[in-house]
Amino acid sequence: MDKRKIVPSFWSFFKERGYKKRGTSQFYKIENDIAFCFLFERPSIIVYPTYYIWPLYLPKDYVSIGYGNRLSENLHGASSYCSWDGDEAFAPWSEKVKECLDTTIFPFYESINSPEKLWQFINQEDFHPFPKYFMTQPQFVTELQMYTACYMGDMESARKYYDLLVAESSHYPYFFHESHSQWEEIINMSQDVREAFFRDTIKKNTEAFGLARNRGRLT
């Protein structure tokens, strides 16, 4: 099957579950300021089914798949697909992908479909540094924890994660140098200024992500 036909062939499956199509390779659903996404990565003739979340309150200039991962062999064997394999190989592969989504990924999404649920998930003692479902670097995990704590208004936890980022800075000097001033500024904001900051961030990310009609609770 031509890789350009893969997303259209999955459209009815995602639509039935409340997802919308974005571009030529993605599906998404927005709930409570969090985008739940699925991407068919196609760097070549190999197609990698990949899931990720994007909390729209993160002040980033790009959407990262780090808060997610490619489907792998330990998730019902739904790994990559080669578009040269032909239509006969596509049907069993697509069924594995759909089964994995319905039994593993969508239930995971439902378990974190609000900032409160996401905060409960990422604030576990054993979450850091390599959580299940995420493939991102440890510093980005800590950054997600810090921003989510700020968004939730839990400044005690936010400062704990900020201090952890500072302590880890020697391991990631470029990352720390680029982000440190913004972390410090947000940590020191008054509550009303911080809430306005997150409203603006969500609006900006929503528009940048092409989701202007699917705004979250703070917009």
N, C-alpha and C positions, 0 to 999 in steps of 0.2 A: 504493500500500500504506500502511495506517495505520502510523505510526511505532512504535506499541506492539507491532507484530508483527515488527519487524525483528530484535530480539534472539532471540526464539524461533526465527526462521527460520535463524539462524546457529548454533544450539545444537549440532547434530550435528557441524558442521565443527570447532568449538572442542573439543568433547568428545573427538573422535578424536585430537586433538593434546595431550590431557592437561590441558585447561583446565577450570575450573569457572565457574559463573555466579555473579555477585554483584549482587544487586539487580535492577533492571529495565533496566540499560543497560551492564553491564560483564561482562567475562570476565577471569580471572586464573589464573596458575600460579605457585607458589612453588618456587624452587630456591636453596638455600644462602643463606638470609637476604635474598633479593631477590625482590620481587613483580614479575612480568611481566604487564602489564595491557593490555587493549584496551577502549576506551570508545566507545560511540556517543553522541557529544554531541548533545543535542537541545534547544537553546535556543528553538526555534520549530518551524515545519514543516520546517526544513532540518536534516538529520542529517549530522554530520561524523564519519567514522570516524577515531579517534585512538588512537595507541599510546603507552605510557609505562612507565617502570620506577619502582619505589619500593624503594630499599635500606632494609630495615626497621631498620637500625642508625642511620639519621638521626634525631636527636632533634628531630623536628618535631611540631607539633600538627595537621597537615593533610597530605593526600596531594596533591601537585602534579603536573599533567601537563607541567610544564616539562621534565622529563627524558624527553622524547618529542616528538611533534608530530602534527599532523593529516596524514593521507595526502593527497598533493597531486598535481597533474597530472603532475609528473615521475616519479611512482611509478605507472606504468601507467595513468594517467588515473583512478585511484580516488579521486575527491574527494567532494564533498558529494552528498547525495541529497535531493530534495524529496518529502515524503510525499504531496503532491498529484499527483505524476506518475503514480501508479497502478501496478498490478501489472505492466503490460507493460514499464515502465521499470526495475522492481526487479531482475529476473533478470540483465540484462547488467551492471548496476551491482554487484550482489552478487558476480558472477563476477570482476569487476575487483578488488574488495576482497580476495577470497580469493586471487587470483593474486598480488597485491601482498604479502600476508601470507606466503604460502608461498615466494615467491622473494626477498623483501627483508627483511621485518621479523622473521620467525621465525629466519632464519639470523643476523641481527644479534643477536637475543636469545640464541641458542645461543653466539655468540662472546663473550658477557659473562655467562654463567650461573653465575658464582661471583665472590666478591669479588676473588679473585686475577686473574681475567680482566678484570673491570671495572676494576680498578686499572691493569692493563696498558694498557687502552684509554684511560682518562682521564689517564694520566700521560705521554702522548706530548708531545713538545716543541711540536708545532703544534696541540695540542688547544684551547688557550685563545686567544681567548675565545668563538668561535662554532663549536662542533663539529658535525659531521654528526650527524643524528638528534635533536639536542636543540634546543629553541627557547627555553630559559630565559635569563635575564639573566646577564651575565658573572660577577657576584658570587656567584650561586648555583652556577655551574660551579666556581668556586674553592672555595666552601664544600663542595661534594661531594668535591672532590679532598682537602681537608683532613680531612674526617671519614673518608673511605675510607682515607687514609694512617694515621690514628689507629687505625682498626679493624684494619688489617693490622699494626700495631705498628711502622710505619716512621715514627718520630718525627722523623727528620731532614727527610723530605719534608713531614710535617705542619707542622713549624715554618716551612718555606719557604712553604707556602701560607698559613699564618697571617700571616706577615709581608706577603705579597702582599695579603691582605684588609685589613690595617692600612694599607698604603700606598694602597689604593683607597678608603679610608673617606670621604675628602672628597667623592667622587663619589656616595656612597650613605649619607648621614649617618643617615637613619632606620634603614636595614637594619643599619648598623654598631652604632648605639646599642642596638638591641634584642638583638643577638646577641653583642656583644663579650665580655661577662662570661662567658658560657658557653664560648665558644671558649677563652678564657684558662684557665678552670678545667680543661677537658678536656686541654689541652696540658700542664698542670702536674701532672696526676694521676700517681700511681705506676702501674706496669703492672697490678697486681692490682686496684686501685680502678677503673682504666679498663676492664678486662675485665668487671668486675661492672657498671659503668655501661652498657656496650653490651648485656650480657645483659638488664638491666632494660629498656633502651630497646627491644630487639627484642620482648620479651614485651609491653610496653605497646602498641607499634605493631601487633603481630600481633592483639592483642585488639581494638584500636580499628578495625582494618581488617576485622574479622570473619573472621579467619583462624586462630583459636585452635588448630585441629587440624592446622595446616600449618606448624609451627615450623621454624626454621632450625637451623644447626649449633651456635650458641652457647646455645640455650635448652634 
